[in-house]
Amino acid sequence: MTAADKEQAIAEIRTKLKSLLVEQLSLEDVAPEDIEDEAPLFNEGLGLDSLDAVEIVVILQRHFGVEVKDMEMGRKIFQSVATLADYIYENTGEKS
């Protein structure tokens, strides 16, 4: 897989993630295209909370077949859409 293929795959994951976050977390007044890749998901960013984090775990399992078992790891990957997409890419067959 080329670097361009990897970037394309990650971009597609990011797009899907943004749609799923808006839809599954019922984010009112937020469109998927309004979410910046590097914007924080929690606190000053999208303002998500711990219940939303649980929902994100479900989204990752249901839509990408990826599990987050270690909450310390979860803190790192739940920082932004970009960090989530990278984690999904690295932990699925997307990169074959």
N, C-alpha and C positions, 0 to 999 in steps of 0.2 A: 504494500500500500504506500502510495506516495504521500508526501507532506500535504499536498493539495487535497488528496482524498481524505486524509485525516481531518483537515480543517473543515471540509464539506460535511463530513459525518458529525463532527462536533457542532457545527452550525445548525444542522438539522435537529440534533438532540436539544439544543438550546431553544429553538423555535417551538418544538413539541412541549418542552418543559414549561415554558412561559404560558402556553395555552392551557396546559393541565393545571398549573398553579391558579390561574384566574378562574377557571371553571370549577375545580375541585374545592378550592378554598373560599369560593364565593366572594372574590375580591371585587367589591363594588367600586365604580369609578376608576377602574384600572383596566386598560387594554393590554393584551400581551405585548404589543409593539412598544408600549410605554415603559416596560421593564428593561432597565439597562443590564447588560450582561454582568457587569462588575458591581452593581449596586447591592448593598447589604440587604439580606432578606429579613433580618430581624432588627428591632429597635428603630433607629432613624431611617432605615431603608424602606422596605415595604411595610414594616411595622408588624411582622408576624410574631406569634407567641408560641409557647410550648405546645399548645394543642395543635397549632398549625404544623409544628415539627413532626408530631405523630402522624398527621395526615400526609406529610411529605414522605415519610417512611413507607406508608401504604402506597402512595403513588409510585415510588421507585420499585416496589415489589410487583405491583399489579401491571404497570405499563412497561417496565424495563427489565424485570426479572432480577433486580439487584437488591441485595439486603444490606442493611446497616446494623451490625450487631454491637458495635463498640461506640458508646456515646461520645467518647473522647474523639474518635474518628469523625463522628457525626458533627461535632462542633467545627471541625476543619472543613468538611465538605458542604455544610449547610450555610456557608458564608454568603454565597451568591449563586446566581444561575450558572455562571462560568465554572465555579468549583464543582457544582453538582453535575454539570454536563461532562466535565473532565473525568469525574469519578465514574459516571455511567459508562463513558467510552472505555475507560481502562478495565472495567469489570463486566463487560458484555462481549459478545461475539462481533460487535460492530466493527472492530478493527481488523478482521480477518482478510 
